[in-house]
């Protein structure tokens, strides 16, 4: 699979120099300024244009609605001229330009600040890319890189966005994107620094998605399988293990991969507790063995809701040979439901709800 690498888009190479508010900006200041003058110009830009949510700001910050934008633009343009290596100033300069609708130079200046290692700019420039802002690059792997760098720098919003986009499969083609272990570590950092109720709720949802995420080996099989079927790799897919013992799992996998078994039975009592096990027509599953290793990919073709005592011999014919007779099916599944429902405080009942799910093998490991 072709993977998108990070491509440097240095500002100087693209724009060289431009004039804003009567101030010529270039890679290096052409004006001799004392340290005190530089500090004063930087401080004025900080006072007028710092973002209240920038973790590295040195003032309280000012909201967009309260910002004196033309004044802030002139101040930050001067500060950027005399302090071109100050990432905070370059970020604030970009921020004001963006608010004034000067999108093209704002994007270039934001990238300049990001490339100087300024964490807030890395987060915002990644957001420009992800949201397809005018004049921003279109390669999502650039957003992946900048958000990863901002995450490493401690920007909580970048961590959350990185987790969201990763779990949506948006970074699947990015060469350096985090694997399962990396996402786990990123989640732990995010959860430890959650600041309010809404952020914690968002992270709880991401935790549930991360728990359902496939191991890397299963993901590799899915990507190969999806490609062969011309199905988008971002198609929702989950891991599935049949049986509640290692011996049973191995036996069922053998029957499934041979084509002997093309049906399974569960109950809404179980899927209510673990919705990730709920099947629906068109759902894809990576079938794993007791060691979590992928052995095939299944696709659900039919779902039927009924009662245990309403399951018929026509239904059980899709089981493996030993369980095809309806009486054998009932005995095996009564014992099974008794075992798996006990931790929930429930037990098998003849009129309990049952979900019958038909499936087909679409790929093998």
KOLVOLUM-408163 format. One line per 2 residues: number of its first residue (from 0); their letters; for each residue z negated, x negated, y of N, C-alpha, C, O. Coordinates in steps of 0.02 Angstrom, whole numbers. Each point is the difference from the previous one (the first is absolute). Layout:
// KOLVOLUM-408163
NUM	A	Z/X/Y/Z/X/Y/Z/X/Y/Z/X/Y  ... .
// end
This chain:
// KOLVOLUM-408163
0	XX	0/-42/-59/0/42/59/0/-44/62/-37/-49/4  78/68/44/1/-38/63/-62/17/39/-19/58/6 .
2	XX	-13/-109/21/-60/10/40/13/-23/71/35/-49/13  -65/86/34/9/-16/70/-52/-51/22/-60/14/-5 .
4	XX	82/-71/29/-47/-50/25/-12/10/74/34/40/32  -82/-78/-6/-15/5/72/49/-43/38/12/-57/-17 .
6	XX	15/86/69/47/-37/41/-29/-6/70/-16/50/32  11/-111/-8/-27/-12/66/49/24/53/60/-15/-3 .
8	XX	-86/51/52/42/26/54/-30/-24/66/-20/41/42  19/-105/-32/-33/-29/58/29/28/65/60/7/7 .
10	XX	-105/7/39/20/31/63/46/-44/40/50/24/27  -66/-87/-22/40/-45/41/72/-2/-22/46/-6/41 .
12	XX	-36/10/-107/68/-4/-27/39/63/15/62/-1/3  -99/57/8/35/63/10/10/16/73/54/20/21 .
14	XX	-108/-31/18/3/21/70/2/-59/49/21/8/57  -43/-67/-80/-1/-58/44/-46/10/60/-54/-29/3 .
16	XX	76/70/45/-41/11/59/23/65/32/58/19/-6  -105/16/39/18/60/36/-42/4/63/-51/-34/6 .
18	XX	71/77/40/-39/7/62/-29/69/3/35/50/-10  -100/-46/23/-35/64/4/-43/-1/62/-40/-47/10 .
20	XX	46/97/32/-42/4/59/7/-60/45/-48/-18/35  107/-14/-35/10/-56/44/-28/-65/-27/3/-51/34 .
22	XX	-30/51/-97/-28/-60/-29/44/-24/-56/12/38/-47  12/-99/49/42/-26/-53/-44/-25/-57/-47/-38/11 .
24	XX	62/62/-72/-40/-21/-57/42/-45/-44/58/14/-13  -87/-68/-10/33/-46/-44/-50/-27/-50/-59/16/4 .
26	XX	84/-56/-52/-45/-25/-52/-55/-43/28/-54/0/-29  64/-35/83/-51/-42/31/-2/14/74/52/12/32 .
28	XX	-112/-13/-4/-7/12/72/33/-55/40/-7/-59/-16  42/78/69/31/-49/43/-41/-9/64/19/-37/45 .
30	XX	-75/73/-43/-42/-2/60/-63/-41/-15/-35/14/-49  22/-62/90/-61/-40/-9/-59/41/24/-3/20/59 .
32	XX	-44/-7/-102/-59/40/17/-62/-36/-24/0/-32/-52  -52/38/91/-63/-30/-21/-32/42/-54/18/58/-10 .
34	XX	-65/-88/-25/-35/37/-53/-35/61/28/-1/52/-32  -27/-58/91/-34/56/31/48/57/16/-15/58/-9 .
36	XX	75/-77/34/50/52/16/24/35/-63/8/61/-1  3/-100/-52/21/30/-63/-53/47/-26/15/56/-21 .
38	XX	-78/-78/23/-55/42/-25/-5/64/40/-14/53/-28  25/-57/94/-4/59/42/56/50/-16/-12/60/-4 .
40	XX	72/-85/-7/56/43/-17/-10/33/-68/14/59/-9  -39/-97/-39/-14/28/-66/-54/53/4/5/52/-32 .
42	XX	-57/-66/71/-55/48/6/24/65/32/-23/54/-19  69/-60/67/25/61/32/41/41/-50/-4/62/0 .
44	XX	44/-94/-41/37/36/-53/-48/33/-49/11/57/-20  -63/-94/1/-50/29/-45/-32/63/31/-8/51/-34 .
46	XX	-10/-56/97/-34/56/34/44/62/3/-24/56/-7  89/-66/19/45/56/12/34/27/-63/23/57/0 .
48	XX	-19/-97/-53/43/20/-55/-29/-8/-70/35/13/-49  -98/-34/42/-29/-7/-67/-5/68/-34/-14/51/32 .
50	XX	27/-49/-98/-5/62/-38/-72/10/-23/-31/-46/-26  4/107/36/-70/12/-20/-14/-11/-74/-57/-12/-19 .
52	XX	109/16/-24/-11/-8/-72/22/-68/-26/1/-12/-60  16/-32/106/18/-68/-21/-64/-39/-17/-41/-11/45 .
54	XX	31/-8/-107/-63/-34/-18/-11/-65/37/-57/-22/7  111/-10/16/-6/-65/32/2/4/77/6/-51/33 .
56	XX	-10/111/-6/1/8/73/-62/-35/30/-50/-8/-33  56/-11/96/-57/-34/34/-28/43/56/-46/-20/35 .
58	XX	75/80/-26/-27/48/48/-8/66/-36/16/6/-59  -41/45/95/-10/65/-31/66/32/-20/2/40/-47 .
60	XX	52/-57/82/64/30/-15/12/63/41/-46/29/28  109/-10/-24/19/58/40/50/42/-40/45/-27/-31 .
62	XX	-55/92/32/45/45/-37/67/5/36/7/-19/58  42/43/-94/67/7/30/-2/47/60/32/-13/51 .
64	XX	-69/68/-57/-1/50/55/-33/-27/63/16/23/55  -61/-71/-61/-35/-26/58/28/-67/25/-24/-28/49 .
66	XX	74/4/-83/29/-65/19/44/6/63/40/46/5  -48/-93/41/45/-5/57/60/-42/-22/0/-61/8 .
68	XX	49/94/-36/52/-35/-38/41/-49/42/8/-57/-22  19/75/79/39/-50/38/-42/-60/20/25/-56/-1 .
70	XX	-87/68/20/-44/-55/20/-16/-44/-61/1/-61/4  -14/94/-61/-15/-37/-61/60/-40/-23/-7/-56/-24 .
72	XX	67/85/32/61/-36/-20/9/-64/40/14/-53/-28  -23/58/94/8/-59/42/-52/-53/-17/16/-60/-3 .
74	XX	-78/81/-9/-53/-48/-16/12/-34/-67/-8/-61/-5  28/100/-45/9/-30/-67/64/-42/-3/4/-48/-38 .
76	XX	47/66/77/61/-41/3/-17/-69/28/24/-51/-26  -65/50/78/-20/-65/29/-42/-40/-49/8/-60/-7 .
78	XX	-54/95/-28/-44/-34/-48/41/-27/-58/-13/-55/-24  62/93/1/42/-23/-55/42/-60/20/16/-43/-42 .
80	XX	3/40/107/40/-57/23/-41/-64/-1/25/-52/-21  -87/55/43/-41/-61/5/-37/-15/-65/-24/-56/-9 .
82	XX	18/105/-35/-36/-10/-64/42/27/-57/-21/47/-35  80/-75/23/46/27/-51/-27/-6/-72/25/34/-45 .
84	XX	-75/-77/34/-28/-8/-67/-62/42/-11/-34/-7/-51  18/50/98/-58/45/-6/23/65/-32/30/42/33 .
86	XX	-44/-34/-97/23/60/-36/-28/64/28/34/51/-1  -96/-52/25/-30/60/27/37/24/62/14/59/7 .
88	XX	3/-106/37/37/17/60/69/26/-17/23/51/28  11/-84/-75/67/23/-19/-2/70/-30/44/41/12 .
90	XX	-97/-27/-52/-8/67/-28/-10/52/55/32/52/0  -76/-67/48/-14/48/54/62/10/44/12/55/25 .
92	XX	25/-108/-15/63/5/38/48/48/-36/31/43/31  -25/-52/-96/43/44/-40/-24/72/2/40/46/4 .
94	XX	-105/-37/-6/-29/67/1/20/37/64/22/57/-4  -28/-89/61/18/32/63/75/15/3/20/54/20 .
96	XX	21/-101/-41/72/11/0/18/60/-43/43/41/18  -76/-36/-75/15/56/-45/-18/67/33/38/48/-5 .
98	XX	-95/-46/39/-20/62/34/48/18/56/8/59/17  25/-108/12/47/12/55/71/11/-25/47/5/40 .
100	XX	-39/-1/-105/66/14/-28/46/-59/-4/60/9/-12  -86/-69/21/41/-61/-4/-1/-24/-73/-28/-53/-15 .
102	XX	58/92/-29/-9/-10/-71/27/-66/-26/-33/-33/-40  93/14/61/29/-61/-28/-41/-62/15/-18/-37/-46 .
104	XX	1/23/110/-43/-59/11/-70/9/-28/-33/-49/-17  9/112/13/-67/12/-27/-3/-20/-74/-49/-31/-22 .
106	XX	101/49/-16/2/-19/-71/2/-75/-8/-36/-28/-41  78/-5/81/5/-73/-5/-66/-34/19/-20/-48/-33 .
108	XX	-12/73/85/-63/-30/22/-56/13/-51/-43/-42/-11  45/101/-20/-51/16/-51/8/-48/-60/-49/-23/-28 .
110	XX	111/10/9/10/-47/-55/-22/-71/20/-27/-36/-41  39/18/103/-22/-66/23/-75/-6/-8/-25/-52/-23 .
112	XX	-12/104/43/-73/-1/-7/-20/-2/-73/-48/-34/-18  84/72/-24/-15/0/-72/12/-68/-31/-40/-24/-40 .
114	XX	95/-8/60/15/-66/-27/-47/-54/25/-5/-54/-30  -30/68/85/-51/-46/23/-65/10/-39/-49/-36/11 .
116	XX	49/85/-57/-59/12/-42/-49/49/28/-57/5/-25  76/33/77/-47/49/29/-3/61/-45/51/34/-9 .
118	XX	-109/-19/-18/-8/50/-53/21/69/22/35/35/-36  -57/-14/95/19/67/24/75/7/7/28/52/-16 .
120	XX	5/-104/39/73/1/7/34/2/-69/51/34/-8  -79/-69/-41/27/3/-67/-3/71/-27/48/25/-31 .
122	XX	-104/8/43/-7/69/-23/50/46/36/33/40/-33  -29/-45/98/44/44/39/73/-14/-14/40/46/-7 .
124	XX	-21/-110/1/70/-15/-13/20/26/-69/55/26/-9  -100/-32/-40/13/29/-66/9/75/5/42/29/-35 .
126	XX	-81/3/79/7/72/10/66/18/33/31/50/-18  -8/-91/66/66/10/29/53/3/-55/43/44/0 .
128	XX	-46/-91/-46/49/-3/-54/-6/60/-46/50/33/-15  -111/-18/-6/-11/55/-47/22/67/29/22/45/-36 .
130	XX	-29/-37/102/17/63/33/71/0/29/20/47/34  17/-100/-48/70/-5/21/7/8/76/43/37/24 .
132	XX	-86/-72/13/6/2/73/66/-32/21/25/-46/-32  5/71/87/62/-30/24/-8/-75/12/-51/-22/27 .
134	XX	101/-16/-47/4/-72/8/-45/-39/-48/2/-62/0  -42/96/-40/-41/-35/-49/43/-15/-61/48/36/-13 .
136	XX	-65/-89/-26/36/-14/-62/-6/60/-48/-46/41/7  90/-38/-55/0/56/-47/-24/-20/-69/-6/43/-44 .
138	XX	-9/-106/33/-22/-24/-66/-73/16/-10/-43/-29/33  27/75/-79/-69/20/-11/-43/-58/-24/-61/0/8 .
140	XX	93/-51/-37/-38/-58/-24/-28/-42/58/-47/-38/-10  76/45/69/-29/-31/59/-66/35/18/-49/-32/18 .
142	XX	49/99/-22/-63/37/12/-52/-21/-51/-58/-8/16  79/1/-79/-47/-22/-52/-31/-66/18/-61/-9/-7 .
144	XX	102/-39/31/-27/-66/16/-48/2/59/-55/-28/-3  76/62/57/-44/1/59/-65/39/-14/-53/-21/23 .
146	XX	57/76/-59/-61/36/-16/-45/-40/-47/-61/3/5  92/-41/-51/-41/-42/-44/-36/-53/41/-59/-14/-11 .
148	XX	95/-16/58/-32/-51/42/-55/31/43/-53/-30/9  65/89/19/-50/34/40/-61/19/-43/-57/-3/23 .
150	XX	70/23/-84/-55/16/-47/-42/-62/-13/-61/3/1  94/-59/-13/-36/-63/-10/-41/-18/61/-52/-32/-5 .
152	XX	77/52/64/-35/-14/62/-56/48/16/-34/-7/50  24/57/-94/-56/47/8/17/66/33/-46/38/15 .
154	XX	110/-23/-3/17/63/33/-4/57/-50/42/4/-46  -91/39/54/-12/54/-48/58/48/-4/19/21/-55 .
156	XX	11/-3/111/56/47/-1/58/-28/-40/35/37/-35  -24/-103/39/54/-31/-38/-15/3/-75/45/9/-40 .
158	XX	-108/-17/22/-19/5/-71/16/69/-28/30/7/-54  -50/45/92/11/68/-23/75/15/-6/23/30/-49 .
160	XX	15/-50/100/72/12/-2/33/-38/-57/44/26/-34  -66/-87/23/28/-40/-55/-13/35/-66/45/5/-42 .
162	XX	-105/20/31/-16/36/-61/44/62/-7/27/13/-54  -21/26/107/40/62/-2/72/-14/-19/27/31/-46 .
164	XX	4/-78/80/70/-14/-13/10/-31/-69/50/14/-33  -96/-55/11/5/-30/-67/-3/54/-53/40/0/-47 .
166	XX	-87/46/54/-9/52/-51/56/52/3/11/36/-49  25/-33/104/59/43/5/62/-35/-28/54/30/-3 .
168	XX	-61/-93/-17/57/-37/-27/46/-29/53/55/-22/-16  -76/22/80/44/-22/54/11/-75/-2/50/-25/26 .
170	XX	-97/-13/-56/6/-73/-1/22/-25/-68/-7/-60/-15  34/104/-27/16/-19/-69/50/-57/-4/-1/-39/-48 .
172	XX	46/33/97/51/-52/-2/-18/-62/40/41/-45/8  -101/42/18/-20/-57/42/-29/-55/-44/-46/11/-40 .
174	XX	73/-70/48/-15/-56/-45/-74/-19/-1/-27/-15/-53  -6/16/110/-68/-24/4/-52/56/3/-58/-13/15 .
176	XX	78/75/-29/-48/55/5/-56/-8/-51/8/-31/-52  -66/60/68/-59/-8/-41/7/36/-67/28/55/-3 .
178	XX	-53/-86/-50/-1/33/-65/-63/43/-5/-36/9/49  24/18/-109/-57/46/-10/-66/-33/21/-41/30/34 .
180	XX	31/-92/-55/-62/-35/16/-7/-10/76/-55/7/27  110/-24/5/-2/-8/72/-16/64/37/-37/0/49 .
182	XX	65/56/-73/-14/64/31/-73/21/-11/-31/29/44  4/-45/-103/-70/14/-13/-45/-36/49/-46/28/28 .
184	XX	61/-93/-17/-40/-40/47/7/28/71/-49/2/37  109/18/-19/11/28/67/-38/65/9/-29/13/52 .
186	XX	29/28/-105/-37/63/4/-75/-13/9/-32/33/41  6/-81/-78/-72/-14/5/-18/-21/71/-52/22/27 .
188	XX	93/-63/5/-13/-20/69/3/61/46/-42/8/44  92/35/-55/8/59/43/-59/47/-8/-27/24/50 .
190	XX	6/-12/-112/-56/46/-11/-64/-27/30/-41/39/26  31/-104/-29/-61/-30/28/-3/6/75/-55/-1/29 .
192	XX	112/8/4/2/2/73/20/68/28/16/5/59  -16/46/-101/18/67/24/-50/21/54/-60/-6/-9 .
194	XX	86/31/65/-42/11/59/-22/73/9/-51/13/31  88/35/-58/-17/69/12/18/43/-61/28/-24/-49 .
196	XX	-44/87/55/10/48/-55/74/5/-19/16/-1/-59  28/6/108/70/10/-14/32/-61/-33/43/6/-44 .
198	XX	-65/-65/65/26/-60/-32/-24/-4/-73/37/-21/-44  -100/40/33/-26/-1/-69/38/50/-44/14/-14/-58 .
200	XX	2/73/86/37/50/-38/70/-27/-18/22/8/-57  11/-39/105/66/-30/-13/-5/-52/-55/42/-1/-45 .
202	XX	-93/-40/48/-8/-53/-50/-17/29/-68/20/-28/-52  -57/84/50/-13/32/-64/65/24/-33/9/-7/-60 .
204	XX	36/34/101/65/22/-26/40/-60/-26/32/4/-52  -34/-59/90/36/-60/-22/-31/-29/-63/35/-27/-42 .
206	XX	-101/33/35/-33/-23/-60/26/38/-61/13/-29/-53  -6/95/60/25/41/-55/71/-20/-18/17/-3/-59 .
208	XX	24/-11/109/69/-22/-13/1/-68/-33/40/-14/-45  -85/-30/67/-2/-67/-29/-23/3/-72/24/-38/-42 .
210	XX	-72/82/27/-23/7/-69/56/23/-46/2/-17/-59  44/58/87/56/25/-41/59/-48/-2/49/12/-35 .
212	XX	-53/-66/74/56/-47/4/8/-38/-66/-50/-16/-33  110/3/15/14/-34/-63/-17/-74/3/6/-31/53 .
214	XX	-29/3/-109/-5/-74/-4/68/-31/12/52/33/-8  -51/-97/26/63/-33/16/49/1/-59/60/8/11 .
216	XX	-85/-15/-72/44/0/-59/33/68/-9/59/4/-17  -98/49/28/28/68/-5/50/13/55/51/32/-10 .
218	XX	-67/-58/69/46/9/57/67/-35/-13/52/26/19  -55/-85/-51/61/-36/-15/44/40/-47/61/4/9 .
220	XX	-92/27/-60/39/42/-47/29/60/37/58/17/-10  -98/14/53/24/58/36/59/-18/45/49/37/2 .
222	XX	-52/-93/33/54/-19/44/64/-12/-40/55/20/21  -61/-52/-79/59/-11/-42/27/66/-26/61/10/-2 .
224	XX	-106/34/-18/21/65/-27/32/43/55/53/30/-10  -86/-27/68/27/40/55/69/-23/20/44/40/14 .
226	XX	-35/-106/-11/65/-28/18/53/21/-50/56/16/19  -72/-17/-84/49/18/-51/19/73/3/56/19/-19 .
228	XX	-102/24/44/13/72/5/26/19/70/16/58/12  -12/-108/33/19/12/70/-49/49/33/20/44/38 .
230	XX	-84/-53/-54/-54/38/30/-34/-45/51/-12/-58/-16  -4/82/76/-35/-43/49/-65/-28/-28/-38/36/-32 .
232	XX	26/-100/42/-62/-29/-26/-61/29/35/-56/-7/-24  67/39/82/-56/31/35/-17/69/-28/-47/32/23 .
234	XX	85/-9/-72/-15/62/-35/-71/-3/-28/-19/-51/-29  -19/105/38/-69/0/-25/-1/-11/-75/38/31/-37 .
236	XX	-82/-76/14/-7/-15/-71/-72/-19/-13/-32/-32/42  6/52/-100/-70/-14/-16/-5/-31/-69/46/4/-41 .
238	XX	-102/-36/29/-13/-30/-66/-32/52/-45/-40/41/22  58/-43/-86/-28/49/-47/-17/-33/-66/40/-39/-28 .
240	XX	-98/55/3/-20/-21/-66/-18/61/-41/-40/41/23  68/-35/-82/-16/55/-45/-55/-20/-48/-3/-58/-23 .
242	XX	-41/105/7/-53/-14/-49/-62/-27/32/2/-33/52  -60/47/-84/-63/-23/28/-31/-57/-40/-58/-19/13 .
244	XX	94/-9/-61/-21/-61/-36/60/-46/-5/57/22/5  -70/-87/-15/55/-48/-5/46/17/-59/61/-4/6 .
246	XX	-92/22/-63/39/16/-59/45/61/12/59/0/-19  -87/50/51/40/61/14/56/-16/49/56/24/-9 .
248	XX	-70/-64/61/51/-17/48/59/-36/-32/57/17/12  -72/-65/-55/54/-37/-34/41/47/-44/61/-4/-1 .
250	XX	-95/48/-35/35/46/-45/44/49/40/57/12/-20  -83/14/75/39/47/40/59/-34/34/54/29/5 .
252	XX	-64/-91/18/55/-36/32/57/-12/-49/59/5/18  -76/-20/-80/51/-10/-51/40/64/-11/62/-2/-4 .
254	XX	-97/58/0/34/64/-9/44/18/61/56/25/-8  -81/-39/67/37/16/62/63/-42/5/54/26/13 .
256	XX	-61/-91/-22/58/-45/8/52/10/-54/59/-16/10  -80/42/-68/48/14/-53/35/66/9/49/15/-34 .
258	XX	-74/26/81/29/66/11/-32/54/-42/21/58/5  -70/-75/-46/-34/50/-43/-42/48/41/-2/60/-15 .
260	XX	-30/-85/67/-45/41/41/29/7/70/11/-50/34  1/112/-14/28/13/67/-40/53/37/26/33/45 .
262	XX	-88/-23/-64/-43/49/32/-71/-26/1/-20/-39/-43  -18/60/92/-72/-16/3/-38/60/27/28/42/35 .
264	XX	-91/-38/-53/-41/56/21/-61/-26/38/-33/-47/-21  19/79/78/-61/-14/37/-28/66/24/21/53/-23 .
266	XX	-67/-56/69/-29/62/25/-14/-8/75/-18/-54/22  25/108/17/-17/-3/71/-73/-21/13/-16/-23/54 .
268	XX	-27/31/-104/-69/-22/8/-3/-76/10/-44/-25/35  90/-11/-66/2/-73/8/38/-20/63/-22/-43/37 .
270	XX	80/74/-25/41/-20/58/-32/20/66/17/-27/52  -63/76/-54/-36/17/62/-44/-57/21/-11/-11/60 .
272	XX	-16/-26/-108/-42/-58/14/42/-61/18/-19/-39/44  76/32/-77/44/-57/13/71/25/11/40/2/-47 .
274	XX	-23/17/109/66/29/15/58/-47/-17/56/23/-10  -69/-89/5/53/-47/-15/29/11/-70/53/-25/-15 .
276	XX	-89/62/-27/24/14/-68/40/65/-4/24/18/-54  -17/17/110/34/64/0/76/-11/-1/28/-33/44 .
278	XX	5/61/-94/72/-8/-6/38/54/36/-26/55/11  88/-70/8/45/49/30/70/-20/-18/14/-59/-14 .
280	XX	31/106/14/69/-13/-21/31/-52/46/-2/6/62  30/-58/-92/30/-54/38/-46/-59/13/22/-50/27 .
282	XX	-86/55/-47/-47/-55/10/18/-59/-46/21/10/-57  -29/-70/84/11/-61/-39/-68/-33/-16/-46/2/41 .
284	XX	42/-32/-101/-61/-32/-23/17/-66/-33/47/-4/-39  -86/-48/55/5/-62/-38/-51/4/-56/-60/4/12 .
286	XX	84/-4/-73/-42/5/-60/-30/-69/-15/37/-49/-4  -103/46/-5/-32/-65/-14/-37/2/-66/-17/53/-26 .
288	XX	5/-113/-1/-38/-7/-62/-74/-9/16/-18/1/59  -26/-10/-108/-72/-6/14/-17/-59/45/-54/0/31 .
290	XX	97/-49/-26/-14/-59/42/29/9/71/-2/-47/40  30/106/-26/28/13/66/70/-27/8/27/1/56 .
292	XX	4/-25/-109/67/-28/3/52/57/-5/-8/45/-41  60/-47/83/50/53/-1/44/-4/-62/22/-54/-20 .
294	XX	-9/111/-10/43/2/-60/61/45/10/47/-2/-41  -47/43/93/57/44/12/-10/42/62/-53/-2/31 .
296	XX	104/40/-14/-3/46/57/19/70/-25/50/8/-35  -91/42/53/11/69/-20/18/42/60/-18/-16/57 .
298	XX	53/71/-70/13/50/53/-19/68/-27/22/20/-54  -62/17/92/-19/68/-20/58/47/8/32/2/53 .
300	XX	-18/37/-105/58/46/2/-20/74/1/40/42/19  -101/-27/-40/-21/70/-2/-76/3/0/-33/-42/-31 .
302	XX	4/91/67/-72/10/1/-14/74/-14/31/44/31  -76/-31/-76/-16/69/-20/-76/10/1/-37/-39/-30 .
304	XX	14/91/65/-71/17/1/-13/57/-49/36/50/0  -87/-58/-42/-15/51/-49/-74/-5/-20/-38/-37/32 .
306	XX	18/74/-83/-68/-6/-28/4/-38/-65/52/-2/-33  -108/-27/14/-1/-40/-62/23/43/-59/42/-22/-39 .
308	XX	-69/82/33/18/42/-58/69/31/6/22/35/-45  13/-48/102/68/26/8/53/-53/-15/60/15/2 .
310	XX	-81/-76/-15/48/-53/-19/28/18/-68/-36/18/-46  103/-23/39/34/22/-61/30/-58/-38/2/-57/23 .
312	XX	22/73/-82/34/-50/-41/64/-24/34/23/-56/-12  6/98/53/60/-21/38/-18/-55/50/40/-44/14 .
314	XX	-102/48/13/-23/-52/46/-17/-64/-38/19/-55/22  -55/62/-77/-25/-60/-35/54/-38/-38/-13/-55/-24 .
316	XX	74/83/19/54/-35/-35/21/-65/35/33/-42/-30  -52/35/94/19/-59/37/-52/-56/-6/7/-53/31 .
318	XX	-59/65/-71/-50/-51/-14/25/-45/-57/53/12/-29  -92/-66/15/17/-40/-59/-7/40/-63/-36/50/-1 .
320	XX	69/-70/-52/3/38/-62/-68/24/-26/-7/58/-19  -46/-102/19/-64/23/-28/-32/58/38/-42/36/-27 .
322	XX	62/-27/90/-33/51/42/46/59/14/-18/45/38  78/-45/-67/46/55/15/-23/67/-28/9/51/34 .
324	XX	-37/-47/-93/-26/65/-22/-54/24/49/-44/-38/19  48/101/2/-43/24/53/-74/-6/-17/-40/-13/44 .
326	XX	22/21/-108/-71/-6/-18/-24/-72/8/-56/-12/23  99/-35/-40/-17/-71/9/-6/-16/75/-45/-35/22 .
328	XX	91/62/18/-2/-10/72/-65/26/29/-32/-34/40  10/94/-61/-60/30/27/-62/-41/-18/-45/-9/41 .
330	XX	42/-16/-103/-58/-40/-20/-5/-65/40/-52/-18/27  108/-18/-23/1/-64/36/-18/10/73/-39/-39/28 .
332	XX	66/90/4/-11/9/71/-68/33/15/-28/-10/54  2/47/-101/-69/25/9/-48/-59/2/-43/-5/43 .
334	XX	50/-41/-91/-43/-59/-2/9/-43/63/-49/-24/29  111/17/-8/15/-41/60/-33/30/62/-33/-35/38 .
336	XX	43/100/-27/-28/32/59/-76/-1/0/-31/-8/52  1/16/-111/-73/-4/-4/-25/-68/25/-50/-4/35 .
338	XX	86/-50/-54/-21/-67/19/8/-12/75/-47/-23/33  106/39/-6/13/-18/69/-31/47/51/-8/-18/58 .
340	XX	-10/79/-80/-31/47/46/-76/-7/3/-32/24/47  3/-55/-97/-73/-6/-2/-29/-33/62/-50/25/26 .
342	XX	80/-80/1/-28/-30/61/2/46/61/-36/-10/48  79/63/-51/5/47/55/-47/60/-9/-1/45/42 .
344	XX	-37/-46/-96/-44/56/-14/37/61/-27/-26/56/4  86/-66/-30/39/54/-28/14/-13/-74/-15/-54/-26 .
346	XX	42/104/-8/16/-7/-71/62/41/-15/20/45/37  11/-62/-93/58/38/-22/-16/74/-6/-56/18/-20 .
348	XX	104/24/36/-5/72/-11/68/26/-19/51/-26/24  -48/76/-65/64/25/-24/43/28/56/62/-1/-5 .
350	XX	-94/24/58/38/29/56/4/-47/60/17/21/55  -34/-85/-65/2/-48/56/72/-10/24/47/6/-39 .
352	XX	-38/-22/104/67/-11/26/28/-67/-26/-36/-50/-4  100/50/-13/33/-59/-26/66/-9/38/35/48/15 .
354	XX	-19/-110/-1/65/-17/30/40/-38/-52/-21/-53/-24  80/79/8/46/-34/-46/55/-33/42/32/33/42 .
356	XX	-23/-97/-53/48/-37/41/51/-35/-45/-17/-41/-42  81/58/52/54/-32/-36/24/-60/40/-1/1/62 .
358	XX	22/-54/-96/24/-60/34/54/-34/-41/11/17/-58  22/-65/90/51/-41/-34/-11/-72/19/-26/-15/54 .
360	XX	45/-31/-98/-3/-71/14/65/-19/36/54/11/-26  -60/-39/86/60/-19/38/11/-75/0/56/-22/12 .
362	XX	-108/-18/-24/6/-72/-4/-52/-28/-48/-53/30/-9  68/-87/-22/-48/-34/-43/-9/-71/26/46/-30/29 .
364	X	-106/3/-39/-14/-68/24/43/-50/-36/-5/-60/13 .
// end
